[in-house]
Amino acid sequence: MSFLEELAKKGLIQESQIAQIKSRADEKYSGEIEDALIEFGVDIDEALKIKGEFFSIPVKKITTKSLSFEALKYIPEDSATHYHFAPITLSDGVLEVGITDPENISSMDALQFISAKLNIPFKIFLISKKDYDSIMENYKGIVGGITESLDKFDDEDTSDIKDLGDISLEKSLKDVKSNDEAKIVESAPVIKIVAVILRNAIEGGASDIHIEFNGEKVKVRYRVDGTLHTTIVLPPNIYNGIVSRIKILSKLRLDEKRKPQDGSFSMNIDGRKVDFRVSTMPAYYGEKVVMRILDSDRGVKPLDSLGLSKRNLEMVREAISRPYGLILITGPTGSGKSTTLYSMINELDKEKRNIVSLEDPVEYHMPDINQSQMMPEIGYDFASGLRSILRQDPDIILVGEIRDKETAQLAIQAALTGHLVLSTLHTNNAIGAVPRLVAMGVDPYLIAPTLILSMAERLARLTCPSSKKLSPMDPIIKGQIEKSLADLPEEFKKDIKIGEEYYETVPSAECPSGTRGRIAVFEMFKVDKEMQQVILKNPVGAEIYKVARKNGMMTMQEDAMLKSVEGTIPFQEVYNFTSDID
């Protein structure tokens, strides 16, 4: 039985169409059956799935994120083009290769030869012709861009770079001529390599770029959906040029390698502006560079798309509608606090109210909002900024972060004097916000009447729509949820539906990992009269939790549990959250 006969058996095509499809493929598409199937209106994803089952080869849907620069060096481009296979990634020492035609014996022989020569095992996946073309185009861009630049770089005089690379971090850099280094990095090859690194990070949906040197090679890692992936490996002689090029773009000192530096720059990529926040830090083999990508094209998310439950969304909207008071969002760096703040601000009436923000840095530029960039090096910090803001007739104030006693007291004072203040705080949970303010030196009698909402958030991996599988409810999972919710009042339990089925996260052709993107997990409580009394009398975590729980507060772990049952996030993500009360 042929593959086309199998498609007919599965009802994707008519048996009478088999000869027509073959003929059309030979006449117009050089024998490519897939192109002919598309012309006949066949669902290619479904056809690929059947093809994979027919030949007993796993199917893989290719995305930019699944590609690895490191894999390129193992298969020459001419071989990939001739045999119609393409390197995907190197995973745990195994080279993953995508093929389009399992019946092509010569391509299998070629792969066997390459594998034996390199002494690297390989695993084949079935991919669509469209994905194959996309891989080759993508790889040509990466390989052509970087390899060509490296070739040119090797041909040039690199003595300056080698000399600079020999300089110890501890040694004084007074003798280093910055203009010599500038000449190195302004050469076309280095410029092109950096441009390729930035572009591929944007196209791959990365949030951060890490550039680090371990003494033998330069690794470029992209953080995608919270996880770092090594994407590009470069020779050591290019390292100083890349770092210096980034420093020039960020307006950082080239001759300062002993101290951390912070800067930023912007680039126009495909007609849109993308901002990069740059941080350099001295390390054993040189400076490590980390760039945070702030893509304004992604825009500010609507509040109802962040992952808030119905009840939590109502609490947030009620809080931001208040004329004055303090709203706090807690969580570690990279937990989505700024995104949530921007979404909250975006729902407010910017025309009738004066909204002013103090940020370090300004991550997204919002129209009709007065955003001010902090500059601690000149004494313009959150505390001094707050004093100035209060003379600007504000209605709503956004303070990027409360870091010290002075900022905390000024934020509280602003809330007491008729302003709505939104800010962030570094604590483990929503409950911890009150003890943290007290520890900073803010009196409980000032916190109680001003704090109106405390919320905490973290980010969890988002399940792909194509990776949701409805399965019978696992008794262990059901037991864990019921145990966790045991102390929740019955009036709130009735709104929680735990049925006999739940959604499992499974790999799919579109999402081999089962996930793509991230969504926030929340916990929050509002401050009512009862909570005010607790804050005044005994502002410790356990006492605050009792009242918050009585009023229906759900922990981040419980919010994650319910999201997993709904198929929003994998259940494995639940274990990343704890319900510990400080």
Secondary structure, 3 states (H helix, E strand, C coil): CCHHHHHHHCCCCCHHHHHHHHHHHHHHCCCCHHHHHHHCCCCHHHHHHHHHHHHCCCECCCCHHHCCHHHHHHCCHHHHHHHCEEEEEEECCEEEEEECCCCCHHHHHHHHHHHHHHCCCEEEEECCHHHHHHHHHHHHHHHHHHHHHHHHHHHCCCHHHHHHHCCCCCCCCCCCCHHHHHHHHCCHHHHHHHHHHHHHHHHCCCCEEEEEECCCCEEEEEEECCEEEEEEEECHHHHHHHHHHHHHHHCCCCCCCCCCEEEEEEEEECCEEEEEEEEEEEECCEEEEEEEEEEHHHCCCCHHHCCCCHHHHHHHHHHHCCCCEEEEEECCCCCCHHHHHHHHHHCCCCCCCCEEEEECCCCCCCCCCEEEECEHHHCECHHHHHHHHCCCCCCEEEECCCCCHHHHHHHHHHHHCCCEEEEEECCCCCCCHHHHHHHCCCCHHHHHHHEEEEEEEEEEEEECHHHEEEEECCHHHHHHHHHHCCCCCHHHHCCCCCCCEEEEECCCCCCCCCEEEEEEEEEEEECCHHHHHHHHHCCCHHHHHHHHHHCCCCCHHHHHHHHHHCCCCCHHHHHHCCCCCC
